[in-house]
Amino acid sequence: MQKQNIVILGSTGSIGKSTLSVIENNPQKYHAFALVGGKNVEAMFEQCIKFRPHFAALDDVNAAKILREKLIAHHIPTKVLAGRRAICELAAHPDADQIMASIVGAAGLLPTLSAVKAGKRVLLANKESLVTCGQLFIDAVKNYGSKLLPVDSEHNAIFQSLPPEAQEKIGFCPLSELGVSKIILTGSGGPFRYTPLEQFTNITPEQAVAHPNWSMGKKISVDSATMMNKGLEYIEARWLFNASAEEMEVIIHPQSIIHSMVRYVDGSVIAQMGNPDMRTPIAETMAYPHRTFAGVEPLDFFKIKELTFIEPDFNRYPNLKLAIDAFAAGQYATTAMNAANEIAVQAFLDRQISFMDIAKINSKTIERISPYTIQNIDDVLEIDAQAREIAKTLIRE
């Protein structure tokens, strides 16, 4: 088997580092062809030293200049590129076999679309591609012959639990024709699932980023605590699996052992289980339709004391309800909500607003955006920019 060239969009982030771990465990199968980051020079420098990619790119031009000088000083031949256009070109590079799309936030949108339009095999970990551009994105996948494989642990679990016919039609699955009655999206409920509601106003950033099961970045940890993460995943699942509202179910599963399930019309429920480690879904997508070693400890059933399931309480998790309603309202609402949430979460981490304010800012931002039918990527970026300004104004008020 010839080595697969992997481009990692977001190599210095949590998913990117886990992807590099899978590559390190399978040096005969995969090569880190290009690494892409934002402005973290030190992390990118260390990755270049270790993995010797052909290309490294940073969004920040000054950071890229510093990286280039450091690599030259250490006689590392990696070519350094800078800026959004260069990143988009790497995402569509003719020598790239697979693109790990894991840049967090709206910044990952254009590079991911570039990969799709180049007909690449895209390992999708960037939620915003579907949250903000759902129909545009799915249409592009079909029109350009791209192959989409979901990396998020929940969507990957659903993917693995679906029949092969559905796996080959991501975005266009005829669920009912394949005997699927429900897609069951599971979530841990975050660190505050048992915290009394009256204590929510006192939740600190330190408490919010301490996820009980998963090791994640700060932003996604806060999203998990508010269950916005699950709301975004609900939106993603609707698009990825062509699911109606009636075909979706969200449940809280505190142990994070079952990563999601598919319910069939004959009464069967197929679940994907495993230790909460992102290297498993990453390895599954990289090797699909085969399997490869991920370096993950096997699940020890004798250590699992219990598996419990709880119905979500929308008073505790208003962001989850907001996301479900936003999908029903339309793409403008999910785009506005996502943009507002990025601003609100950062404001919370910077101690400018309380934990409870995050959902309020998200909701008020959607209310202030005029309903609008999104036609193209420029419309998405316009609504995204509007929503960010509205959210910033709300934070100052």
Secondary structure, 3 states (H helix, E strand, C coil): CCCEEEEEECCCCHHHHHHHHHHHHCCCCEEEEEEEECCCHHHHHHHHHHHCCCEEEECCHHHHHHHHHHHHHCCCCCEEEECHHHHHHHHCCCCCCEEEECCCCHHHHHHHHHHHHCCCEEEECCCHHHHHHHHHHHHHHHHHCCEEEECCHHHHHHHHHCCHHHHCCCCCCCCHHHCEEEEEEEECCCCCCCCCHHHHHHCCHHHHCCCCCCCCCHHHHHHHHHCHHHHHHHHHHHHHCCCCHHHEEEEECCCCCEEEEEEECCCCEEEEECCCCCHHHHHHHHHCCCCCCCCCCCCCHHHCCCCCCECCCCCCCHHHHHHHHHHHHCHHHHHHHHHHHHHHHHHHHCCCCCCCHHHHHHHHHHHHCCCCCCCCHHHHHHHHHHHHHHHHHHHHC
